[in-house]
């Protein structure tokens, strides 16, 4: 049971990291087009 909890904790942390990385990648990709639209 404790092993499962630790696994879930690690999964949550990795999921958070992946979502943050994806968010920054999307920001980098869409920053230029958005800048052209609003610039």
C-alpha positions as CSV (number, residue, x, y, z in Angstrom):
1,X,0.0,0.0,0.0
2,X,2.8,2.4,0.9
3,X,4.6,1.6,-2.4
4,X,1.4,2.4,-4.3
5,X,1.2,5.8,-2.5
6,X,4.8,6.6,-3.4
7,X,4.2,5.6,-7.0
8,X,1.1,7.8,-7.2
9,X,3.1,10.7,-5.7
10,X,5.9,10.3,-8.3
11,X,3.2,10.1,-11.0
12,X,1.6,13.3,-9.9
13,X,4.9,15.2,-9.8
14,X,6.0,13.9,-13.2
15,X,2.5,14.8,-14.6
16,X,2.9,18.3,-13.2
17,X,6.4,18.7,-14.8
18,X,5.1,17.4,-18.1
19,X,2.2,19.8,-18.1
20,X,4.5,22.7,-17.2
21,X,6.9,21.8,-20.0
22,X,4.1,21.5,-22.5
23,X,2.7,24.8,-21.4
24,X,6.0,26.5,-22.0
25,X,6.4,24.8,-25.4
26,X,3.0,26.1,-26.4
27,X,3.9,29.6,-25.2
28,X,7.1,29.5,-27.2
29,X,5.4,28.2,-30.3
30,X,2.4,30.7,-30.2
31,X,4.3,33.7,-28.9
32,X,5.4,34.9,-32.3
33,X,2.0,34.6,-34.1
34,X,0.3,36.3,-31.1
35,X,2.9,39.0,-31.2
36,X,2.2,39.6,-34.9
37,X,-1.6,39.7,-34.3
38,X,-1.5,42.1,-31.3
39,X,1.7,43.9,-32.3
